[in-house]
Amino acid sequence: MPVSKSHEDSEKGSSQENEHIDLVNDVNAKIQNPFHGIPHDTLLAQVDTFAKEYDMWDNFIQLQKGALVAQNPGNFESIMELNDDDREVLRRERTHKWSQPRDLYLTVILCSVAAAVQGWDQTGSNGANLSFPAEFNIAFEDGGPDAKKNEWIVGVINAAFVTTC
């Protein structure tokens, strides 16, 4: 029988260890926060180790703050390591979820359009490959005397779309 935890249970922790939560079949199951239950000093030591291992000392303070907020996102107001500016940014993020820079939206839209155009080009190339080699007498499947040369010609034609963009 699947076990699902309420929000309060996941914040406080569970007295039962090794509970089986069926995340596949239980739509009410929640994945526990991986930072939950790690003592403050241990968490900061893990951040220190991570920063050393990946040479991220430039962002060490931000990594510490991020780990502390990730550990208990609902209670960021009481995290002593955060300053007032940090708390204001987190409040704004919570109240204005879709407030993103205009350039981000523009980038997403342009990449989506580019992906659609690339898909249309690929579809056209794949469809054209069925008929144009025979139409222009450069077929290479028949194993004729010019098959190797024709294979290269068809390859160069197919690569032209990619190499010229």
C-alpha positions as CSV (number, residue, x, y, z in Angstrom):
1,M,0.0,0.0,0.0
2,P,1.5,3.3,-1.0
3,V,2.3,5.8,1.7
4,S,2.0,9.5,1.1
5,K,3.1,12.2,3.4
6,S,1.5,15.5,4.0
7,H,3.4,18.7,3.6
8,E,3.8,19.0,7.4
9,D,5.2,15.5,7.7
10,S,7.8,16.1,5.0
11,E,8.9,19.3,6.7
12,K,9.2,17.7,10.2
13,G,10.7,14.4,9.0
14,S,9.4,11.0,9.7
15,S,10.0,8.7,12.6
16,Q,9.7,5.7,10.4
17,E,12.7,4.8,8.4
18,N,12.7,3.0,5.0
19,E,9.1,3.8,4.3
20,H,8.1,2.6,0.9
21,I,6.5,5.4,-1.2
22,D,5.2,4.2,-4.6
23,L,6.1,7.3,-6.7
24,V,4.9,5.6,-9.9
25,N,1.4,4.7,-8.9
26,D,0.6,7.2,-6.1
27,V,-0.3,10.5,-7.6
28,N,-0.3,12.1,-4.2
29,A,3.2,11.0,-3.2
30,K,5.8,13.7,-2.8
31,I,9.5,13.3,-3.3
32,Q,11.3,14.3,-0.1
33,N,13.6,17.2,-0.2
34,P,17.2,15.7,-0.5
35,F,18.5,18.5,1.9
36,H,15.9,17.7,4.5
37,G,17.3,16.6,7.8
38,I,20.9,17.5,7.2
39,P,22.3,19.5,10.1
40,H,23.3,23.1,9.4
41,D,27.1,22.6,9.9
42,T,27.1,19.3,7.8
43,L,25.2,21.0,5.0
44,L,27.7,23.9,4.9
45,A,30.6,21.4,5.0
46,Q,29.1,19.6,2.0
47,V,28.8,22.9,0.2
48,D,32.5,23.6,1.0
49,T,33.5,20.2,-0.4
50,F,31.4,20.8,-3.5
51,A,33.0,24.2,-4.1
52,K,36.5,22.7,-3.7
53,E,35.8,19.8,-5.9
54,Y,34.4,21.8,-8.8
55,D,36.6,24.9,-8.3
56,M,33.6,27.2,-7.6
57,W,35.1,29.5,-4.9
58,D,33.9,32.5,-6.9
59,N,30.3,31.5,-6.0
60,F,30.9,30.0,-2.6
61,I,28.7,32.4,-0.6
62,Q,25.8,32.0,-3.2
63,L,26.2,28.2,-3.0
64,Q,25.9,28.3,0.8
65,K,22.8,30.5,0.6
66,G,21.3,28.4,-2.1
67,A,21.8,25.2,-0.1
68,L,20.2,26.7,3.0
69,V,17.2,28.0,1.1
70,A,16.8,24.7,-0.8
71,Q,16.9,22.9,2.6
72,N,13.8,24.8,3.8
73,P,12.4,27.0,1.1
74,G,9.2,27.9,3.0
75,N,11.2,29.4,5.9
76,F,13.8,31.5,4.1
77,E,12.8,34.6,6.2
78,S,14.5,33.0,9.2
79,I,17.8,32.0,7.6
80,M,20.5,34.2,9.2
81,E,22.9,33.9,6.3
82,L,20.6,35.8,4.0
83,N,20.6,39.6,3.9
84,D,17.6,41.8,3.2
85,D,18.3,41.9,-0.5
86,D,18.3,38.1,-0.7
87,R,15.0,37.9,1.1
88,E,13.4,40.5,-1.1
89,V,14.5,38.6,-4.3
90,L,13.0,35.4,-2.8
91,R,9.8,37.2,-1.9
92,R,9.5,38.6,-5.4
93,E,10.2,35.2,-6.9
94,R,7.4,33.7,-4.9
95,T,4.8,36.4,-5.8
96,H,5.8,37.0,-9.4
97,K,6.6,33.5,-10.8
98,W,6.4,34.6,-14.5
99,S,8.4,37.8,-14.2
100,Q,11.4,36.9,-16.3
101,P,13.7,39.1,-18.4
102,R,12.3,40.0,-21.8
103,D,15.5,38.5,-23.4
104,L,14.8,35.1,-21.9
105,Y,11.3,35.0,-23.5
106,L,12.8,36.2,-26.8
107,T,15.5,33.5,-26.7
108,V,13.0,30.7,-26.0
109,I,10.7,31.9,-28.9
110,L,13.6,32.2,-31.3
111,C,15.0,28.8,-30.4
112,S,11.5,27.3,-30.9
113,V,11.1,28.8,-34.3
114,A,14.6,27.8,-35.3
115,A,13.9,24.2,-34.2
116,A,10.7,24.2,-36.3
117,V,12.5,25.5,-39.3
118,Q,15.3,23.0,-38.9
119,G,12.7,20.2,-38.7
120,W,11.0,21.4,-41.9
121,D,14.4,21.5,-43.6
122,Q,15.3,18.0,-42.4
123,T,11.9,16.6,-43.5
124,G,12.4,18.2,-47.0
125,S,15.9,16.8,-47.3
126,N,14.7,13.3,-46.3
127,G,11.9,13.4,-48.7
128,A,14.0,14.8,-51.5
129,N,16.6,12.0,-51.0
130,L,14.0,9.5,-52.2
131,S,13.7,11.0,-55.7
132,F,16.4,13.6,-56.6
133,P,19.4,11.2,-57.1
134,A,17.5,9.2,-59.7
135,E,16.0,12.3,-61.3
136,F,19.5,13.9,-61.8
137,N,21.1,10.6,-62.7
138,I,23.4,10.5,-59.6
139,A,21.9,7.4,-58.0
140,F,24.4,5.3,-56.1
141,E,22.3,2.4,-54.9
142,D,22.6,0.5,-58.2
143,G,26.3,-0.1,-57.8
144,G,27.1,1.5,-61.2
145,P,30.6,2.7,-62.3
146,D,30.0,6.2,-60.8
147,A,28.3,4.9,-57.5
148,K,31.1,6.1,-55.2
149,K,31.3,9.6,-56.9
150,N,27.5,9.9,-56.9
151,E,27.4,9.0,-53.2
152,W,29.7,11.9,-52.4
153,I,27.7,14.3,-54.6
154,V,24.5,13.4,-52.8
155,G,26.3,13.7,-49.4
156,V,27.6,17.2,-50.3
157,I,24.1,18.3,-51.4
158,N,22.6,17.1,-48.2
159,A,25.4,18.8,-46.1
160,A,24.9,22.1,-47.9
161,F,22.0,23.1,-45.8
162,V,23.9,22.5,-42.6
163,T,27.3,23.9,-43.7
164,T,25.8,27.2,-45.1
165,C,23.8,28.2,-42.1
